[in-house]
Amino acid sequence: MLQRVAKACEASRRDPSSVTLVAASKNQPVAALLEMFDLGQKEFGENRLQEALPKIAALPTDVTWHFIGRLQSNKARKAADAFDVIQTLESKAQLREIDKSCKVVDGLIEVNIADEFQKNGLSVDYVDEFLQEVLNSTHVHFRGLMTVGPALDDPEKMRMYFRRLRELGERLGSQWLSMGMSGDFDVAIQEGATHVRVGTALFGPRPQ
Ligand SMILES: *Cc1c(COP(=O)(O)O)cnc(C)c1O
């Protein structure tokens, strides 16, 4: 896995330390996370608050927790209390709740980069306006952009979407770009990802 990251960095002349591997651990039992932790993995991404809380309690405290699932605004304050990074900001209602948290979180705006119907994240057209809201939030430290992107059969077909996110991020002063999953993170790294969210390529198939 780390070799694949290193290869993609080499191919794009990037320093491997500029890419953070976030282990997407949804549906994985605590034991699987602990095993990864013992191998040196320190950043984990979880999709659901209820599932994540016991895992956060069970793992050592020097883990960085990323929230990567759809975040209902009524759970946003608790998510901010428990997580270090919220990657899926998309509404003012979320920000209002996060601002009630007892701490400050790093935040990424989730972008629906291919403008897919009924997909999470904001359409590109709304990102500028929402960024102002994020910058006004007292408990979010804006870091950049995140996208999931369309599920396509060929990672090469993702390149244009990753590039589009990078260009948008450059225009908005984004430090972090969270893009790329098991099937396409090599291409995402070549296009400038600073965070790749990898599940099955790391843990094997997800228990249902
Ligand atoms: C599950 C998930 C991933 C990881 O997917 P894999 O294909 O297993 O690597 C990445 N990002 C998000 C938002 C996810 O929900």
Ligand as a Chemical Component Dictionary entry (heavy atoms), coordinates in Angstrom:
data_LIG
# 
_chem_comp.id                   LIG 
_chem_comp.type                 NON-POLYMER 
_chem_comp.pdbx_formal_charge   0 
_chem_comp.three_letter_code    LIG 
# 
loop_
_chem_comp_atom.comp_id 
_chem_comp_atom.atom_id 
_chem_comp_atom.alt_atom_id 
_chem_comp_atom.type_symbol 
_chem_comp_atom.charge 
_chem_comp_atom.model_Cartn_x 
_chem_comp_atom.model_Cartn_y 
_chem_comp_atom.model_Cartn_z 
_chem_comp_atom.pdbx_ordinal 
LIG C1 C1 C 0 -15.526 4.080 1.984  1  
LIG C2 C2 C 0 -14.959 5.383 1.567  2  
LIG C3 C3 C 0 -13.668 5.495 1.040  3  
LIG C4 C4 C 0 -12.759 4.300 0.791  4  
LIG O1 O1 O 0 -13.270 3.516 -0.247 5  
LIG P1 P1 P 0 -12.412 2.281 -0.810 6  
LIG O2 O2 O 0 -12.908 2.126 -2.198 7  
LIG O3 O3 O 0 -12.711 1.125 0.060  8  
LIG O4 O4 O 0 -10.989 2.667 -0.772 9  
LIG C5 C5 C 0 -13.196 6.763 0.739  10 
LIG N1 N1 N 0 -13.938 7.856 0.912  11 
LIG C6 C6 C 0 -15.193 7.800 1.409  12 
LIG C7 C7 C 0 -15.960 9.050 1.585  13 
LIG C8 C8 C 0 -15.734 6.563 1.725  14 
LIG O5 O5 O 0 -16.995 6.505 2.195  15 
# 
loop_
_chem_comp_bond.comp_id 
_chem_comp_bond.atom_id_1 
_chem_comp_bond.atom_id_2 
_chem_comp_bond.value_order 
_chem_comp_bond.pdbx_ordinal 
LIG C1 C2 SING 1  
LIG C2 C3 SING 2  
LIG C2 C8 DOUB 3  
LIG C3 C4 SING 4  
LIG C3 C5 DOUB 5  
LIG C4 O1 SING 6  
LIG O1 P1 SING 7  
LIG P1 O2 DOUB 8  
LIG P1 O3 SING 9  
LIG P1 O4 SING 10 
LIG C5 N1 SING 11 
LIG N1 C6 DOUB 12 
LIG C6 C7 SING 13 
LIG C6 C8 SING 14 
LIG C8 O5 SING 15 
# 
